[in-house]
Amino acid sequence: AALVGHALERMDARCRELLRLLFWETPSPSYDETAARLGMPIGSLGPTRGRCLEKLRAALSELGFP
């Protein structure tokens, strides 16, 4: 968990917030609510999520996570 936290700190605010909303907020907001809270079109959530997860993978790799 600490390693993920460090990796998230390396990411831009938009990715941090998107990932927080999608994976850590309880209860998880709907896609409509997530899009509204982030001020982005609902159709952009999936592609943006994919790019953010790729950034998270890269950050974890830089921190030594296999």
Gaussian input, Z-matrix of N, CA and C with variables (Angstrom, degrees):
# hf/3-21g

backbone

0 1
 N
 C     1     B1
 C     2     B2     1     A1
 N     3     B3     2     A2     1     D1
 C     4     B4     3     A3     2     D2
 C     5     B5     4     A4     3     D3
 N     6     B6     5     A5     4     D4
 C     7     B7     6     A6     5     D5
 C     8     B8     7     A7     6     D6
 N     9     B9     8     A8     7     D7
 C    10    B10     9     A9     8     D8
 C    11    B11    10    A10     9     D9
 N    12    B12    11    A11    10    D10
 C    13    B13    12    A12    11    D11
 C    14    B14    13    A13    12    D12
 N    15    B15    14    A14    13    D13
 C    16    B16    15    A15    14    D14
 C    17    B17    16    A16    15    D15
 N    18    B18    17    A17    16    D16
 C    19    B19    18    A18    17    D17
 C    20    B20    19    A19    18    D18
 N    21    B21    20    A20    19    D19
 C    22    B22    21    A21    20    D20
 C    23    B23    22    A22    21    D21
 N    24    B24    23    A23    22    D22
 C    25    B25    24    A24    23    D23
 C    26    B26    25    A25    24    D24
 N    27    B27    26    A26    25    D25
 C    28    B28    27    A27    26    D26
 C    29    B29    28    A28    27    D27
 N    30    B30    29    A29    28    D28
 C    31    B31    30    A30    29    D29
 C    32    B32    31    A31    30    D30
 N    33    B33    32    A32    31    D31
 C    34    B34    33    A33    32    D32
 C    35    B35    34    A34    33    D33
 N    36    B36    35    A35    34    D34
 C    37    B37    36    A36    35    D35
 C    38    B38    37    A37    36    D36
 N    39    B39    38    A38    37    D37
 C    40    B40    39    A39    38    D38
 C    41    B41    40    A40    39    D39
 N    42    B42    41    A41    40    D40
 C    43    B43    42    A42    41    D41
 C    44    B44    43    A43    42    D42
 N    45    B45    44    A44    43    D43
 C    46    B46    45    A45    44    D44
 C    47    B47    46    A46    45    D45
 N    48    B48    47    A47    46    D46
 C    49    B49    48    A48    47    D47
 C    50    B50    49    A49    48    D48
 N    51    B51    50    A50    49    D49
 C    52    B52    51    A51    50    D50
 C    53    B53    52    A52    51    D51
 N    54    B54    53    A53    52    D52
 C    55    B55    54    A54    53    D53
 C    56    B56    55    A55    54    D54
 N    57    B57    56    A56    55    D55
 C    58    B58    57    A57    56    D56
 C    59    B59    58    A58    57    D57
 N    60    B60    59    A59    58    D58
 C    61    B61    60    A60    59    D59
 C    62    B62    61    A61    60    D60
 N    63    B63    62    A62    61    D61
 C    64    B64    63    A63    62    D62
 C    65    B65    64    A64    63    D63
 N    66    B66    65    A65    64    D64
 C    67    B67    66    A66    65    D65
 C    68    B68    67    A67    66    D66
 N    69    B69    68    A68    67    D67
 C    70    B70    69    A69    68    D68
 C    71    B71    70    A70    69    D69
 N    72    B72    71    A71    70    D70
 C    73    B73    72    A72    71    D71
 C    74    B74    73    A73    72    D72
 N    75    B75    74    A74    73    D73
 C    76    B76    75    A75    74    D74
 C    77    B77    76    A76    75    D75
 N    78    B78    77    A77    76    D76
 C    79    B79    78    A78    77    D77
 C    80    B80    79    A79    78    D78
 N    81    B81    80    A80    79    D79
 C    82    B82    81    A81    80    D80
 C    83    B83    82    A82    81    D81
 N    84    B84    83    A83    82    D82
 C    85    B85    84    A84    83    D83
 C    86    B86    85    A85    84    D84
 N    87    B87    86    A86    85    D85
 C    88    B88    87    A87    86    D86
 C    89    B89    88    A88    87    D87
 N    90    B90    89    A89    88    D88
 C    91    B91    90    A90    89    D89
 C    92    B92    91    A91    90    D90
 N    93    B93    92    A92    91    D91
 C    94    B94    93    A93    92    D92
 C    95    B95    94    A94    93    D93
 N    96    B96    95    A95    94    D94
 C    97    B97    96    A96    95    D95
 C    98    B98    97    A97    96    D96
 N    99    B99    98    A98    97    D97
 C   100   B100    99    A99    98    D98
 C   101   B101   100   A100    99    D99
 N   102   B102   101   A101   100   D100
 C   103   B103   102   A102   101   D101
 C   104   B104   103   A103   102   D102
 N   105   B105   104   A104   103   D103
 C   106   B106   105   A105   104   D104
 C   107   B107   106   A106   105   D105
 N   108   B108   107   A107   106   D106
 C   109   B109   108   A108   107   D107
 C   110   B110   109   A109   108   D108
 N   111   B111   110   A110   109   D109
 C   112   B112   111   A111   110   D110
 C   113   B113   112   A112   111   D111
 N   114   B114   113   A113   112   D112
 C   115   B115   114   A114   113   D113
 C   116   B116   115   A115   114   D114
 N   117   B117   116   A116   115   D115
 C   118   B118   117   A117   116   D116
 C   119   B119   118   A118   117   D117
 N   120   B120   119   A119   118   D118
 C   121   B121   120   A120   119   D119
 C   122   B122   121   A121   120   D120
 N   123   B123   122   A122   121   D121
 C   124   B124   123   A123   122   D122
 C   125   B125   124   A124   123   D123
 N   126   B126   125   A125   124   D124
 C   127   B127   126   A126   125   D125
 C   128   B128   127   A127   126   D126
 N   129   B129   128   A128   127   D127
 C   130   B130   129   A129   128   D128
 C   131   B131   130   A130   129   D129
 N   132   B132   131   A131   130   D130
 C   133   B133   132   A132   131   D131
 C   134   B134   133   A133   132   D132
 N   135   B135   134   A134   133   D133
 C   136   B136   135   A135   134   D134
 C   137   B137   136   A136   135   D135
 N   138   B138   137   A137   136   D136
 C   139   B139   138   A138   137   D137
 C   140   B140   139   A139   138   D138
 N   141   B141   140   A140   139   D139
 C   142   B142   141   A141   140   D140
 C   143   B143   142   A142   141   D141
 N   144   B144   143   A143   142   D142
 C   145   B145   144   A144   143   D143
 C   146   B146   145   A145   144   D144
 N   147   B147   146   A146   145   D145
 C   148   B148   147   A147   146   D146
 C   149   B149   148   A148   147   D147
 N   150   B150   149   A149   148   D148
 C   151   B151   150   A150   149   D149
 C   152   B152   151   A151   150   D150
 N   153   B153   152   A152   151   D151
 C   154   B154   153   A153   152   D152
 C   155   B155   154   A154   153   D153
 N   156   B156   155   A155   154   D154
 C   157   B157   156   A156   155   D155
 C   158   B158   157   A157   156   D156
 N   159   B159   158   A158   157   D157
 C   160   B160   159   A159   158   D158
 C   161   B161   160   A160   159   D159
 N   162   B162   161   A161   160   D160
 C   163   B163   162   A162   161   D161
 C   164   B164   163   A163   162   D162
 N   165   B165   164   A164   163   D163
 C   166   B166   165   A165   164   D164
 C   167   B167   166   A166   165   D165
 N   168   B168   167   A167   166   D166
 C   169   B169   168   A168   167   D167
 C   170   B170   169   A169   168   D168
 N   171   B171   170   A170   169   D169
 C   172   B172   171   A171   170   D170
 C   173   B173   172   A172   171   D171
 N   174   B174   173   A173   172   D172
 C   175   B175   174   A174   173   D173
 C   176   B176   175   A175   174   D174
 N   177   B177   176   A176   175   D175
 C   178   B178   177   A177   176   D176
 C   179   B179   178   A178   177   D177
 N   180   B180   179   A179   178   D178
 C   181   B181   180   A180   179   D179
 C   182   B182   181   A181   180   D180
 N   183   B183   182   A182   181   D181
 C   184   B184   183   A183   182   D182
 C   185   B185   184   A184   183   D183
 N   186   B186   185   A185   184   D184
 C   187   B187   186   A186   185   D185
 C   188   B188   187   A187   186   D186
 N   189   B189   188   A188   187   D187
 C   190   B190   189   A189   188   D188
 C   191   B191   190   A190   189   D189
 N   192   B192   191   A191   190   D190
 C   193   B193   192   A192   191   D191
 C   194   B194   193   A193   192   D192
 N   195   B195   194   A194   193   D193
 C   196   B196   195   A195   194   D194
 C   197   B197   196   A196   195   D195

   B1=1.4611
   B2=1.5295
   B3=1.3279
   B4=1.4660
   B5=1.5278
   B6=1.3254
   B7=1.4559
   B8=1.5348
   B9=1.3134
   B10=1.4694
   B11=1.5260
   B12=1.3227
   B13=1.4632
   B14=1.5168
   B15=1.3260
   B16=1.4678
   B17=1.5256
   B18=1.3137
   B19=1.4643
   B20=1.5253
   B21=1.3227
   B22=1.4668
   B23=1.5223
   B24=1.3312
   B25=1.4587
   B26=1.5246
   B27=1.3223
   B28=1.4612
   B29=1.5268
   B30=1.3202
   B31=1.4608
   B32=1.5179
   B33=1.3314
   B34=1.4595
   B35=1.5304
   B36=1.3152
   B37=1.4653
   B38=1.5286
   B39=1.3200
   B40=1.4709
   B41=1.5324
   B42=1.3207
   B43=1.4700
   B44=1.5228
   B45=1.3198
   B46=1.4713
   B47=1.5133
   B48=1.3173
   B49=1.4606
   B50=1.5285
   B51=1.3169
   B52=1.4650
   B53=1.5284
   B54=1.3129
   B55=1.4601
   B56=1.5246
   B57=1.3149
   B58=1.4675
   B59=1.5270
   B60=1.3215
   B61=1.4615
   B62=1.5273
   B63=1.3203
   B64=1.4596
   B65=1.5241
   B66=1.3279
   B67=1.4563
   B68=1.5253
   B69=1.3455
   B70=1.4612
   B71=1.5200
   B72=1.3019
   B73=1.4694
   B74=1.5282
   B75=1.3157
   B76=1.4656
   B77=1.5187
   B78=1.3120
   B79=1.4588
   B80=1.5259
   B81=1.3197
   B82=1.4664
   B83=1.5274
   B84=1.3392
   B85=1.4649
   B86=1.5320
   B87=1.3173
   B88=1.4636
   B89=1.5311
   B90=1.3226
   B91=1.4642
   B92=1.5254
   B93=1.3331
   B94=1.4695
   B95=1.5213
   B96=1.3256
   B97=1.4656
   B98=1.5306
   B99=1.3228
   B100=1.4634
   B101=1.5226
   B102=1.3327
   B103=1.4622
   B104=1.5251
   B105=1.3230
   B106=1.4647
   B107=1.5248
   B108=1.3211
   B109=1.4695
   B110=1.5200
   B111=1.3282
   B112=1.4604
   B113=1.5184
   B114=1.3414
   B115=1.4586
   B116=1.5173
   B117=1.3328
   B118=1.4569
   B119=1.5176
   B120=1.3296
   B121=1.4688
   B122=1.5238
   B123=1.3142
   B124=1.4634
   B125=1.5296
   B126=1.3166
   B127=1.4572
   B128=1.5246
   B129=1.3204
   B130=1.4677
   B131=1.5205
   B132=1.3254
   B133=1.4684
   B134=1.5295
   B135=1.3183
   B136=1.4620
   B137=1.5232
   B138=1.3441
   B139=1.4646
   B140=1.5267
   B141=1.3357
   B142=1.4557
   B143=1.5245
   B144=1.3310
   B145=1.4612
   B146=1.5243
   B147=1.3245
   B148=1.4664
   B149=1.5217
   B150=1.3318
   B151=1.4718
   B152=1.5248
   B153=1.3293
   B154=1.4653
   B155=1.5276
   B156=1.3114
   B157=1.4681
   B158=1.5218
   B159=1.3269
   B160=1.4704
   B161=1.5337
   B162=1.3298
   B163=1.4655
   B164=1.5278
   B165=1.3268
   B166=1.4587
   B167=1.5282
   B168=1.3161
   B169=1.4763
   B170=1.5293
   B171=1.3255
   B172=1.4616
   B173=1.5238
   B174=1.3239
   B175=1.4616
   B176=1.5178
   B177=1.3253
   B178=1.4706
   B179=1.5238
   B180=1.3110
   B181=1.4585
   B182=1.5320
   B183=1.3344
   B184=1.4680
   B185=1.5196
   B186=1.3246
   B187=1.4610
   B188=1.5362
   B189=1.3337
   B190=1.4595
   B191=1.4982
   B192=1.3258
   B193=1.4605
   B194=1.5176
   B195=1.3318
   B196=1.4824
   B197=1.5020
   A1=110.27
   A2=116.03
   A3=119.47
   A4=110.41
   A5=116.79
   A6=120.88
   A7=110.98
   A8=116.60
   A9=120.23
   A10=109.33
   A11=117.40
   A12=120.89
   A13=111.76
   A14=116.97
   A15=120.83
   A16=111.11
   A17=116.60
   A18=120.20
   A19=110.54
   A20=117.14
   A21=120.51
   A22=111.62
   A23=116.86
   A24=120.64
   A25=111.67
   A26=117.26
   A27=121.94
   A28=112.39
   A29=116.94
   A30=121.49
   A31=111.03
   A32=115.25
   A33=119.60
   A34=110.38
   A35=115.69
   A36=121.81
   A37=112.41
   A38=117.08
   A39=120.05
   A40=110.58
   A41=117.06
   A42=120.02
   A43=110.94
   A44=116.90
   A45=119.61
   A46=111.20
   A47=116.84
   A48=120.85
   A49=111.34
   A50=117.21
   A51=120.40
   A52=110.40
   A53=117.46
   A54=120.42
   A55=111.34
   A56=116.66
   A57=120.04
   A58=110.32
   A59=116.21
   A60=119.87
   A61=112.07
   A62=116.80
   A63=120.23
   A64=114.22
   A65=117.37
   A66=119.21
   A67=115.93
   A68=118.33
   A69=118.10
   A70=114.28
   A71=118.22
   A72=118.86
   A73=109.47
   A74=115.00
   A75=120.77
   A76=108.78
   A77=117.54
   A78=127.72
   A79=109.67
   A80=116.31
   A81=121.09
   A82=109.21
   A83=116.54
   A84=118.44
   A85=109.95
   A86=116.41
   A87=121.05
   A88=109.19
   A89=116.00
   A90=119.62
   A91=110.15
   A92=117.41
   A93=120.34
   A94=110.59
   A95=116.94
   A96=121.13
   A97=110.64
   A98=116.84
   A99=120.55
   A100=110.41
   A101=116.66
   A102=120.71
   A103=110.43
   A104=117.13
   A105=120.84
   A106=110.79
   A107=116.97
   A108=120.47
   A109=112.41
   A110=116.10
   A111=119.92
   A112=112.78
   A113=117.03
   A114=120.88
   A115=112.60
   A116=116.29
   A117=119.95
   A118=109.62
   A119=117.56
   A120=120.44
   A121=110.65
   A122=116.29
   A123=120.78
   A124=111.18
   A125=117.52
   A126=121.20
   A127=113.86
   A128=116.76
   A129=120.75
   A130=112.92
   A131=116.85
   A132=119.31
   A133=112.83
   A134=117.28
   A135=120.37
   A136=112.77
   A137=117.99
   A138=118.79
   A139=112.90
   A140=116.68
   A141=120.13
   A142=110.32
   A143=117.09
   A144=121.37
   A145=110.08
   A146=116.81
   A147=120.82
   A148=112.12
   A149=116.36
   A150=119.77
   A151=110.94
   A152=116.62
   A153=120.43
   A154=111.36
   A155=117.48
   A156=119.83
   A157=110.96
   A158=116.65
   A159=119.87
   A160=109.72
   A161=117.44
   A162=120.72
   A163=110.50
   A164=116.74
   A165=120.51
   A166=110.09
   A167=117.44
   A168=121.14
   A169=110.60
   A170=116.29
   A171=120.53
   A172=111.07
   A173=117.21
   A174=121.04
   A175=110.72
   A176=117.19
   A177=120.57
   A178=111.03
   A179=116.98
   A180=121.14
   A181=110.63
   A182=116.88
   A183=120.58
   A184=111.85
   A185=116.20
   A186=120.39
   A187=112.41
   A188=116.00
   A189=119.92
   A190=116.11
   A191=118.02
   A192=120.59
   A193=107.65
   A194=116.57
   A195=119.12
   A196=115.12
   D1=-39.69
   D2=-179.74
   D3=-64.87
   D4=-39.79
   D5=179.64
   D6=-64.00
   D7=-41.34
   D8=177.06
   D9=-63.48
   D10=-41.38
   D11=177.75
   D12=-59.51
   D13=-43.36
   D14=177.70
   D15=-64.88
   D16=-40.17
   D17=178.66
   D18=-64.50
   D19=-42.15
   D20=179.04
   D21=-62.82
   D22=-34.85
   D23=178.94
   D24=-62.54
   D25=-26.89
   D26=-179.43
   D27=-79.73
   D28=-11.25
   D29=-175.00
   D30=-92.73
   D31=161.84
   D32=177.39
   D33=-69.32
   D34=159.54
   D35=-175.00
   D36=-60.12
   D37=-37.30
   D38=-178.34
   D39=-63.06
   D40=-45.35
   D41=178.98
   D42=-66.85
   D43=-43.04
   D44=178.16
   D45=-56.54
   D46=-47.15
   D47=-177.50
   D48=-67.91
   D49=-42.35
   D50=179.12
   D51=-60.83
   D52=-48.74
   D53=-179.58
   D54=-64.77
   D55=-37.45
   D56=177.65
   D57=-61.89
   D58=-46.42
   D59=-179.67
   D60=-64.21
   D61=-41.84
   D62=-175.49
   D63=-76.98
   D64=-32.62
   D65=-170.43
   D66=-119.68
   D67=-18.77
   D68=-175.96
   D69=-118.73
   D70=-23.13
   D71=-178.59
   D72=-73.52
   D73=135.09
   D74=179.86
   D75=-124.12
   D76=126.44
   D77=-6.97
   D78=-71.83
   D79=154.50
   D80=179.92
   D81=-65.43
   D82=131.48
   D83=176.96
   D84=-71.24
   D85=155.78
   D86=175.96
   D87=-66.42
   D88=165.22
   D89=176.42
   D90=-61.74
   D91=-38.60
   D92=177.90
   D93=-59.74
   D94=-47.10
   D95=-179.49
   D96=-66.48
   D97=-40.95
   D98=179.07
   D99=-61.03
   D100=-46.51
   D101=179.21
   D102=-60.35
   D103=-43.84
   D104=-179.67
   D105=-63.99
   D106=-43.58
   D107=-178.54
   D108=-65.79
   D109=-31.89
   D110=179.75
   D111=-91.91
   D112=-8.43
   D113=-179.92
   D114=66.77
   D115=40.26
   D116=-179.82
   D117=-133.84
   D118=156.14
   D119=178.96
   D120=-64.78
   D121=143.91
   D122=-179.02
   D123=-59.59
   D124=-33.44
   D125=179.25
   D126=-67.98
   D127=-14.42
   D128=178.77
   D129=-89.74
   D130=-13.22
   D131=-175.65
   D132=-62.09
   D133=-47.78
   D134=-177.75
   D135=-61.27
   D136=-52.89
   D137=178.79
   D138=-61.90
   D139=-39.02
   D140=178.99
   D141=-66.45
   D142=-41.87
   D143=176.86
   D144=-57.67
   D145=-44.13
   D146=179.10
   D147=-60.54
   D148=-44.48
   D149=178.57
   D150=-65.63
   D151=-39.98
   D152=-179.94
   D153=-66.75
   D154=-40.12
   D155=177.11
   D156=-64.75
   D157=-35.95
   D158=177.01
   D159=-66.10
   D160=-40.13
   D161=176.36
   D162=-63.58
   D163=-38.65
   D164=178.33
   D165=-64.42
   D166=-43.79
   D167=177.55
   D168=-58.74
   D169=-44.41
   D170=-179.81
   D171=-64.19
   D172=-42.85
   D173=179.24
   D174=-64.21
   D175=-41.24
   D176=177.34
   D177=-63.93
   D178=-38.77
   D179=177.99
   D180=-64.08
   D181=-42.52
   D182=177.41
   D183=-61.65
   D184=-29.92
   D185=179.82
   D186=-85.77
   D187=1.98
   D188=175.99
   D189=96.38
   D190=7.24
   D191=176.56
   D192=-78.06
   D193=131.41
   D194=-174.38
   D195=-63.88

